[in-house]
Amino acid sequence: MSTPAAVTTGVIVCKSCGAGTYFAGQQCVDCAQGTFRDDTTDHCQDCPAGFDTSPSRAACLGCPAGYNGTAPGGGCALCEL
């Protein structure tokens, strides 16, 4: 999916960014930890509580056993005993 176009000296330059990145200031930028790129909006969105970013930041994955997440975009933390 293409990201927003950048205008350079009157010429439109289309640039496609990879999974987990978005187009900003004429370059592809990684989504932050705890967020993923929403292909519908081409912007990074918070993962829901209880989820963290996949290594590619292309999707959110459930927290592994022994970890939990309490806030959207907050990632996973080791459960307290």
PyMOL commands that set and color helices and strands:
alter all, ss='L'
color gray80, all
select strands_A, chain A and resi 6-8+11-13+21-24+27-30+35-38+43-46+51-53+60-62+67-68+77-78
alter strands_A, ss='S'
color yellow, strands_A
deselect
rebuild
show_as cartoon
